[in-house]
Amino acid sequence: MGTHMKTTIEISVPLLNQARKLATRQGTTLRALVEEGLRKVVAENRRPDGFRLRQASFKGKGLQPTVAGAGWDRLREMAYEDHGG
């Protein structure tokens, strides 16, 4: 199986003529221009990789001194204090 595939697309005559002139001026092919354009459109519409958590901090100054060095176990204990946990 090759790396290219033939296909047929319909392009308006004025756009096709402009593209041919541009390809000639740039010393390239119409196919190369079409591929370049498709790559740009695909790249612009690519979904971002992975999940990004939005910045949700508030006007604080970080952790309180009493929990600054606490591990997850201690933080969990504090979160569930007085809640039956």
C-alpha positions as a Markdown table, in Angstrom:
| # | Residue | x | y | z |
|---|---|---|---|---|
| 1 | Met | 0.0 | 0.0 | 0.0 |
| 2 | Gly | 1.4 | 3.4 | -1.0 |
| 3 | Thr | 1.7 | 6.6 | 0.9 |
| 4 | His | -0.5 | 8.5 | -1.5 |
| 5 | Met | -4.0 | 8.1 | -2.8 |
| 6 | Lys | -5.6 | 9.5 | -5.9 |
| 7 | Thr | -8.9 | 11.4 | -5.3 |
| 8 | Thr | -11.1 | 13.8 | -7.2 |
| 9 | Ile | -12.1 | 17.2 | -5.8 |
| 10 | Glu | -14.2 | 20.0 | -7.2 |
| 11 | Ile | -12.7 | 23.4 | -7.1 |
| 12 | Ser | -14.1 | 26.6 | -8.5 |
| 13 | Val | -12.4 | 27.7 | -11.7 |
| 14 | Pro | -11.2 | 31.1 | -10.4 |
| 15 | Leu | -9.6 | 29.5 | -7.4 |
| 16 | Leu | -8.0 | 26.7 | -9.4 |
| 17 | Asn | -6.6 | 29.3 | -11.8 |
| 18 | Gln | -5.2 | 31.3 | -8.9 |
| 19 | Ala | -3.7 | 28.2 | -7.4 |
| 20 | Arg | -2.0 | 27.2 | -10.6 |
| 21 | Lys | -0.5 | 30.6 | -11.0 |
| 22 | Leu | 0.8 | 30.6 | -7.5 |
| 23 | Ala | 2.3 | 27.1 | -7.9 |
| 24 | Thr | 4.1 | 28.3 | -11.0 |
| 25 | Arg | 5.4 | 31.4 | -9.3 |
| 26 | Gln | 6.6 | 29.3 | -6.3 |
| 27 | Gly | 8.1 | 26.6 | -8.6 |
| 28 | Thr | 5.9 | 23.9 | -7.0 |
| 29 | Thr | 3.0 | 21.7 | -8.0 |
| 30 | Leu | -0.7 | 22.2 | -7.5 |
| 31 | Arg | -0.7 | 18.9 | -5.5 |
| 32 | Ala | 1.9 | 20.3 | -3.2 |
| 33 | Leu | -0.2 | 23.5 | -2.6 |
| 34 | Val | -3.3 | 21.5 | -1.9 |
| 35 | Glu | -1.4 | 19.2 | 0.6 |
| 36 | Glu | 0.1 | 22.3 | 2.3 |
| 37 | Gly | -3.3 | 23.9 | 2.7 |
| 38 | Leu | -4.9 | 20.7 | 4.0 |
| 39 | Arg | -2.0 | 20.3 | 6.5 |
| 40 | Lys | -2.6 | 23.8 | 7.8 |
| 41 | Val | -6.3 | 23.3 | 8.2 |
| 42 | Val | -5.9 | 20.0 | 9.9 |
| 43 | Ala | -3.2 | 21.4 | 12.3 |
| 44 | Glu | -5.5 | 24.4 | 13.2 |
| 45 | Asn | -8.3 | 22.1 | 14.1 |
| 46 | Arg | -6.4 | 19.5 | 16.0 |
| 47 | Arg | -7.6 | 18.8 | 19.5 |
| 48 | Pro | -5.2 | 19.6 | 22.3 |
| 49 | Asp | -3.3 | 16.7 | 23.7 |
| 50 | Gly | -4.7 | 15.4 | 26.9 |
| 51 | Phe | -6.7 | 17.1 | 29.6 |
| 52 | Arg | -5.6 | 20.4 | 31.1 |
| 53 | Leu | -7.0 | 21.6 | 34.4 |
| 54 | Arg | -7.9 | 25.2 | 34.2 |
| 55 | Gln | -6.2 | 27.7 | 36.6 |
| 56 | Ala | -8.7 | 27.9 | 39.5 |
| 57 | Ser | -6.8 | 29.5 | 42.3 |
| 58 | Phe | -8.2 | 32.4 | 44.2 |
| 59 | Lys | -6.7 | 35.5 | 45.9 |
| 60 | Gly | -5.0 | 33.4 | 48.5 |
| 61 | Lys | -1.3 | 33.0 | 49.4 |
| 62 | Gly | -1.0 | 29.3 | 49.1 |
| 63 | Leu | -1.4 | 26.7 | 51.8 |
| 64 | Gln | -1.9 | 27.6 | 55.4 |
| 65 | Pro | 1.3 | 27.1 | 57.4 |
| 66 | Thr | -0.4 | 24.2 | 59.4 |
| 67 | Val | -0.8 | 22.1 | 56.2 |
| 68 | Ala | 2.1 | 23.3 | 54.1 |
| 69 | Gly | 4.2 | 20.2 | 54.8 |
| 70 | Ala | 1.3 | 17.8 | 55.4 |
| 71 | Gly | 1.0 | 14.6 | 53.4 |
| 72 | Trp | -2.1 | 13.3 | 51.6 |
| 73 | Asp | -3.1 | 11.2 | 54.6 |
| 74 | Arg | -3.1 | 14.3 | 56.9 |
| 75 | Leu | -4.9 | 16.4 | 54.3 |
| 76 | Arg | -7.6 | 13.7 | 54.0 |
| 77 | Glu | -8.0 | 13.5 | 57.8 |
| 78 | Met | -8.5 | 17.3 | 57.9 |
| 79 | Ala | -11.0 | 17.3 | 55.1 |
| 80 | Tyr | -13.2 | 14.7 | 56.8 |
| 81 | Glu | -12.9 | 16.0 | 60.4 |
| 82 | Asp | -16.3 | 16.5 | 61.9 |
| 83 | His | -17.9 | 14.6 | 59.0 |
| 84 | Gly | -17.8 | 11.1 | 60.3 |
| 85 | Gly | -14.7 | 10.1 | 58.5 |
